[in-house]
């Protein structure tokens, strides 16, 4: 999660469409609707911690690896990539970035183009984040809602691809076998960037949760943990929460039997327990609050419909084994 002021920039779309090998059943009809209107389809891989990574080109060079982050209001490049491409920061232009673990002020950078598949984002203004973090060690940047929010984003768990669609194509439809989860929006400050929330139940207890694909794990604050009967003295974890800006160690874990929302059920999910800075930033530290990370959602196909503020989850699909096993790999030669 990274939240900051974002700017709107144009996206150049190709005249042709790429077909995605996925079929959705239109509610109220006996026929199937094949969404051939995908603007682009790209493969993804899962990091060891479960985060979703795609390859993109920057200023025609690459490929470079970017995390998808539904809780980042502004996209980012890490300083290592900025230096390799000799990208100049904008003099006197900084943005306050509020991460899950830490916050700070960082420089803005204008780039000529960022291309994902056949979709090109023209002259985006992004933030440059430090490269001396665990996240930046093997990655090059973050794709936030300033880019993703221009589309309806389809995620295929089985085919390991992501499709970007015209938002109106998905917004006009309802799908049988897909549960619609409302996404509510909360601003970090008056007129500031928005964060998407989902109302969930953890073992029957109501909790508000941030929808955060940029988080590798599920998290919950101590207020929420105590509402579930967890005491601070019960330490069951020795885990490090790694954010885009910093990291922190947590010493407690909540093992939930069941997480539910809008007809969707996940079983045997774990939550790291920590009072993160982002809870204070959102002024929700005094209420039970969770962060739902990518590992929860990558078990099934899902669609982020930003236009209608909803998340569509394929509940008719068998849940995949979401244990992440990424073999050692060599980084690609760049430039």
N, C-alpha and C positions, 0 to 999 in steps of 0.2 A: 504494500500500500504506500503510495506517495500522493499527497494532495497539495495542489498549488494552483495559482492562477494559470489558465490556459488560453490560447488564442485559436481562432477559427481560421483554417486555411483550406484552399480548394483541393479536391481530389480529382485527378483525371481518370476517367473510366474508359475502358476499351469498347469498341463498337460491338464485339462479339461476346457471347456468353459461354461459360464453361459449365458442363453438366456435372452434377454431383451424384454419386451412386447411392442415393438415399430416397426413399419413397415415404411420403406422409399421407395419411388417410384423412380426407376432408370431412369434418364433422357434419352429419346430416346428409351425406351423399354416399352412394354405394361405390363410387368410382374412386380411384387413387389420384392424387395430385403429385406429379413428379416435378420437383422444383428445379427446372432447367434454367431458371433465371439467375443462377449464381454468377456474380461478377468475377470471382476468382475462387479457386480451391487450392489450398497449400497443405503439405504434410506438417506434422508437428512431432516433437518428442517430449517426453516427460523427464524432468530433472529427477535426481535421486529423492529429493524432498517432495516430488509430485507436481511442481510448477510446470506450466505449459510453455514450451519454447518453440518459436518459429524462426525461419531464416528470412531476412529482408536485405535489400540493397540500399545503400546510402550514397547519394550523389553518383549512382551508377556503379559503385564499387561494392564488393562483398563476395560471398554472402556473410552477413553478420547475424548474430543470434540475439533475439529479443524475447523477453518474458511478456506474456499477456497479463494485464493487470486491470481488473474491473473496478478496483478501488483507487486507481491513479487518475486524477483529473488532468494531468499533463504528462506527456510522454518524455522520455529521457534518453540520453546517451551517456555512457560512462566516460570518464576523462581519457581512458586508454584509447577508445575509438576516436574521440575528438582529436587527440594528438596525432594518431595515425593518419587521419584525413586532413590534418591541418585546418580544423574548423576554428574560426575566431569567435570568442565570446563577444557579446554586445556590450560595449563600454557603458558602465553605469546602470546596467539592467540586471537585477537580481530578483529572485522569487523566493518566498518563504515556503519551504517544503516541510510538510508535517507527515512524518513516517509513523509506522506502528510503534517503533522502538525509540526513535529519536527525531529531532527536528533540526533544521538549519537553513541558512540562506545560501543560495547557489546561483551561479551565472546562467543566463539564457544564451542560446545559440540558434542562429538561423541557418538552416541547411537548404540546399536547392531541391532535393527530392528524397523521399523515402518510399521504396517500392516493396509491396508484399504481393507475391505472385504477379498478377498483371494489373494490380491496382496501385497507382502512384499518387502519393500525397505530395502536393506541390508546395514548396517553400514553407514547411512547418517550422514553428518556433518551439524549441524543446529546451529542457533544462539539462545542464551538464552536472552529473553526480560523480563523487570521488570513486576511484578505481581500487582503493586500498581496503575493500570490503570483501567478505566471503562471496556475496552474490556476484560481484563484478569480476571475480577471478577468472571465470570461464564464460562470461556473458558480456554482451556489448551494449545492451540498453533495455528499455521498458516501453511497451506500447500500451498507452492508457486510453481512457474514454474519449479524449479529444480526437483520437483516430477511430477507435472501435465503435464509438457512438454514432458514427455516420452510417452504420450498417445494421442489419440483423445478422448476428454472428452465430453460425451453426457449428457445433462441435460433435464429431463422430468418434465415439469411444472405440468402436470396433475397427473402423477403417483408418484411424489415426490421421484424420484430415480435418481441416477447418475451412468452412465456406463463408464468404462474405456476400450478403444478399442486399438488394435494394430494400430499405426498411419497410416501405409500404407493401411489399410483396408478402411479407410475413404478418405485418400488422393487420391486414385485412382478413386473416384466416384464423379459425380455431381448428384444432386437430384432435381427432379421436385417439385415445391411447396416450395422450400427452397431458400432463397436469400443468396448469397455469399457476405459477407462484407470483403473487404481487410483489413488485419491488417499490418500496417507498423511498423517497429522497429526503435526506437531511443535509442542510448546508453547514459547513464547518464554521462559517461566520456569516453575518448579514451580507448578502450579495457575493459570498465566496463560493468555492467549488463544492460540488455535491458528492455525497457518498450514498450508495444504494444499500438499503436494509431489507431483511426478510424476517418476518415473525415466525419463530419456530417453537417447538416443544422439545425439551431434553428430559427424557424419562418422565413425561407428563407435566413438567414445569415450563411455564411460558417464559421465553427469553427472546429479546431482540438481537439480531445478528447482522453484522456487516457482510455483504457479498463480496468476497475478496479473492479473486483468482490469483492475485500476486502473492498470497500467503501460501507457504508450503504446508502448513499444518493448521488444524483447527485450534482456536484459543478461546479462553473465557476468563473474565475477571473474577477476583475473589468474592465479590458481591454475588455474582451468579453461582459460583461454586458453593458458597455457603447456603444459598437458597435450595441447593440440591443435597444439603446435608454433609458437605465436605468440610472438614475442619482444617485449619492451617497447619496443624501438627501432623497431618497425614501426608507424608512425602512419598510419592511413588515414581518420581521421574528425575532425571538429571539431563535436561535437554537444553539446547541453545536455540533461541529464536533469532533467525537471521533476517534482518531487514535490508532494504536497499541502501540505507545510510549507516546503520550500526547493528549490533547484535546484543542480546542479553541472555543470561542463563536463568532457567526456571527450574524449580526443584519439586514441583508438584504436578500431578496429572489427574484428570478426571476421565474415567472410563465409563461412557454412557452406553446403556443397553440399547437405547432407541432414540433417534432424532427424527422428528416428523414435521411436515408442513404441507398444507394444501394437497393432501392425498399422497404425498411422497414420503417414503419411509427408508431410513438408513439404520442399519443395526451395527452394534459393537463399534462405535466411533470413539476416538480418544480426543481430549482437549488438553492442551497445555494451559496451566493456570498461572496467570500473571496479570498484574495491574499495569497495563501498557500505557505509554504516554498518549496514544491516540484516544483512549477512553476519556482522558482529561480534556484533550483538545475538542472532542465532540460533546463535552459536557454531559457525559453519560456514565461517569465513574461511579455514581451513587445508585445505579440501577443495574440489575443483572444483564450483562451484555456479552455476546460472543462474536468471534470472527470465524466465518466459514471459509476454509481454504480450498485450494484446487483439488486436493485428494478426495474431497467429498463429492465433487461434481463430475469428476472424470470417470466415475464408475458407470455412467449411462450417457446416452446422447442427450444434448440439451441445446437450446436456442436462447440467446439473449435478445429480446425484442425491446430495444431501447425506446422505440416510438410509443409503445403502449405500456412501458414500465412493467414488464413481466418477464419471468423466466419460465420457459417451457421445458419440461423434463419428461423424457420417454419412460413412463411408468409401466408400459407394456413390454419393455425390454428386460431381459434377465440382467441382473446386476453383475458387472464384471469384477473379477478379482482386482482390487485396486492396490495391491502390493507393488511398489515401484522397484524395479530391478534394472538399473541402467549399467550396461557393461562399460569398462574403461574404454576411452576413445581418444583419438588424437584430434586436436583442434585443426580445423581446415586452414590452409594457407590463405592469407588475405592479400588483397591487392595484387 
